[in-house]
Amino acid sequence: MPIPLVMTVIGPDRTGLVESIARVVADHGGNWLDSRMCRLGGEFAGILRIEIPVEKKSPLFAALEDLQERGLQIIVRVDQPVAAATSGKQTKLEIVGSDRPGIVRDITSALARANVNVEEFSSELVSAPMSGETLFKASARLQLPDRCDVAALKKDLEKIAADLLVDVSLADLPA
């Protein structure tokens, strides 16, 4: 029976980094299931979920130690899947506005107060098309609880958006 693992990887970006991880996984009979990886600054960062045969766990960990000796920091955990939320609804959050410190803190504080789970979050700085000013753009996939007062959440987010001079929008995702 295969064992599911979740790995986080970070290290200096270089050509062949993902291939070296994929090779170790494949060489140990692993199946690459899901991943999110990117270069941020000069660093490569990623998270991935794999399955490997139970008897290959120790040899895999030893092989990953070899990668760590070549400059990667790797954390591996046994995946403890939880049942998918069957209640509540999935929503997408979009944020766009002038960059300034505290945008993520303020938005995520509002989400936490409403017991909203942030399932996926990405952000970037981009140049505004006409002015060239630095814009902050973010998107998130959210899981709203059944008892979420969506109107109150939108009002809270709109107040934050006005204070920060950013646009915030919520849109339901298909079930």
C-alpha positions as CSV (number, residue, x, y, z in Angstrom):
1,M,0.0,0.0,0.0
2,P,1.4,3.4,-0.9
3,I,2.1,6.1,1.7
4,P,1.2,9.7,0.9
5,L,3.8,12.3,1.7
6,V,3.8,16.1,1.6
7,M,7.2,17.8,0.9
8,T,8.3,21.4,1.1
9,V,11.5,22.4,-0.7
10,I,13.5,25.6,-0.7
11,G,16.9,26.5,-2.0
12,P,18.9,28.6,-4.4
13,D,17.3,28.5,-7.8
14,R,19.2,26.6,-10.5
15,T,18.5,24.7,-13.7
16,G,17.6,21.1,-13.1
17,L,16.3,21.5,-9.5
18,V,12.8,20.1,-10.1
19,E,14.3,17.3,-12.2
20,S,16.5,16.3,-9.3
21,I,13.6,16.0,-7.0
22,A,11.4,14.2,-9.6
23,R,14.3,11.8,-10.2
24,V,14.6,10.9,-6.5
25,V,10.8,10.4,-6.3
26,A,10.7,8.2,-9.4
27,D,13.8,6.2,-8.4
28,H,11.9,5.2,-5.3
29,G,8.8,4.1,-7.0
30,G,7.0,7.3,-6.2
31,N,4.1,8.9,-7.9
32,W,4.1,12.7,-8.2
33,L,0.5,13.8,-7.3
34,D,0.2,17.6,-6.8
35,S,2.6,20.5,-6.6
36,R,3.0,24.2,-6.5
37,M,6.5,25.5,-7.3
38,C,8.1,28.8,-8.3
39,R,11.1,31.0,-8.1
40,L,10.7,33.9,-5.6
41,G,13.7,36.3,-5.8
42,G,16.7,34.1,-6.2
43,E,15.2,31.2,-4.3
44,F,13.2,28.2,-5.5
45,A,10.3,27.2,-3.3
46,G,7.8,24.4,-3.7
47,I,5.4,22.1,-2.0
48,L,4.5,18.7,-3.5
49,R,2.4,15.7,-2.6
50,I,3.7,12.2,-3.6
51,E,2.9,8.6,-2.9
52,I,5.6,6.0,-2.5
53,P,5.5,2.3,-1.5
54,V,5.8,2.0,2.2
55,E,9.0,-0.1,2.0
56,K,10.6,2.8,0.0
57,K,10.1,5.5,2.7
58,S,13.5,5.1,4.5
59,P,15.5,4.9,1.2
60,L,13.6,7.9,-0.1
61,F,14.4,9.9,3.0
62,A,18.1,9.0,2.7
63,A,18.1,10.1,-1.0
64,L,16.5,13.4,0.0
65,E,19.2,13.9,2.6
66,D,21.7,13.8,-0.3
67,L,19.7,16.6,-2.0
68,Q,19.9,18.6,1.2
69,E,23.7,18.3,1.2
70,R,23.5,20.0,-2.2
71,G,21.8,23.1,-0.8
72,L,18.1,22.3,-0.6
73,Q,16.1,22.4,2.6
74,I,13.5,19.7,2.5
75,I,10.8,18.9,5.0
76,V,8.7,15.7,4.5
77,R,5.5,14.9,6.4
78,V,3.2,11.9,6.1
79,D,0.0,13.3,4.5
80,Q,-2.9,13.0,6.9
81,P,-5.8,13.8,4.5
82,V,-8.9,15.2,6.1
83,A,-12.3,14.7,4.6
84,A,-13.1,17.4,2.1
85,A,-15.4,20.1,3.4
86,T,-18.9,19.2,2.2
87,S,-20.5,22.3,3.7
88,G,-20.0,26.0,3.0
89,K,-18.9,27.2,-0.4
90,Q,-15.8,27.9,-2.4
91,T,-15.2,31.6,-3.2
92,K,-12.5,33.4,-5.1
93,L,-11.0,36.6,-3.8
94,E,-9.2,39.1,-6.0
95,I,-7.3,42.1,-4.8
96,V,-5.7,44.8,-6.9
97,G,-4.3,48.1,-5.9
98,S,-1.4,50.3,-5.1
99,D,1.3,48.4,-3.2
100,R,1.7,49.2,0.5
101,P,2.7,47.3,3.6
102,G,-0.2,45.5,5.5
103,I,-2.5,44.6,2.6
104,V,-2.2,40.8,3.2
105,R,-2.4,41.2,7.0
106,D,-5.6,43.3,6.9
107,I,-7.4,41.2,4.3
108,T,-6.5,37.9,6.0
109,S,-7.5,39.3,9.4
110,A,-11.0,40.0,8.1
111,L,-11.1,36.4,6.7
112,A,-10.0,34.9,10.0
113,R,-12.6,36.9,11.9
114,A,-15.2,35.4,9.7
115,N,-13.7,31.8,10.1
116,V,-12.9,31.7,6.4
117,N,-10.3,29.1,5.4
118,V,-7.7,30.3,2.9
119,E,-7.1,27.2,0.8
120,E,-4.8,28.8,-1.8
121,F,-3.2,32.2,-2.0
122,S,-0.9,33.9,-4.6
123,S,0.3,37.4,-5.0
124,E,2.6,39.5,-7.1
125,L,3.8,43.0,-7.8
126,V,3.2,44.2,-11.3
127,S,3.6,47.5,-13.2
128,A,0.4,49.4,-13.9
129,P,-0.3,49.6,-17.7
130,M,-0.5,53.4,-18.0
131,S,1.3,54.9,-15.0
132,G,4.0,52.3,-14.4
133,E,3.1,52.5,-10.7
134,T,3.7,49.3,-8.7
135,L,0.4,47.4,-8.2
136,F,-0.2,44.6,-5.7
137,K,-2.3,41.8,-7.2
138,A,-3.5,38.8,-5.2
139,S,-6.0,36.0,-5.7
140,A,-7.2,33.4,-3.2
141,R,-9.4,30.4,-3.1
142,L,-11.5,30.5,0.0
143,Q,-13.7,28.0,1.8
144,L,-16.5,29.9,3.5
145,P,-18.2,28.2,6.5
146,D,-21.9,27.4,6.3
147,R,-22.7,30.1,8.9
148,C,-20.6,32.8,7.2
149,D,-22.4,36.1,7.0
150,V,-21.3,36.9,3.5
151,A,-22.8,40.3,3.5
152,A,-20.9,41.3,6.7
153,L,-17.7,39.8,5.2
154,K,-18.1,41.8,2.0
155,K,-18.8,44.9,4.0
156,D,-15.7,44.3,6.2
157,L,-13.5,43.7,3.1
158,E,-14.9,46.8,1.3
159,K,-14.0,49.0,4.3
160,I,-10.5,47.6,4.3
161,A,-10.3,48.1,0.5
162,A,-11.3,51.7,0.9
163,D,-8.8,52.3,3.7
164,L,-6.0,50.7,1.7
165,L,-7.1,52.1,-1.7
166,V,-7.3,48.6,-3.3
167,D,-10.1,46.8,-5.1
168,V,-11.4,43.6,-3.5
169,S,-13.9,41.3,-5.1
170,L,-15.5,38.0,-4.1
171,A,-16.9,35.5,-6.6
172,D,-18.5,32.2,-6.0
173,L,-16.7,29.2,-7.5
174,P,-18.6,26.4,-9.2
175,A,-19.4,23.5,-6.8
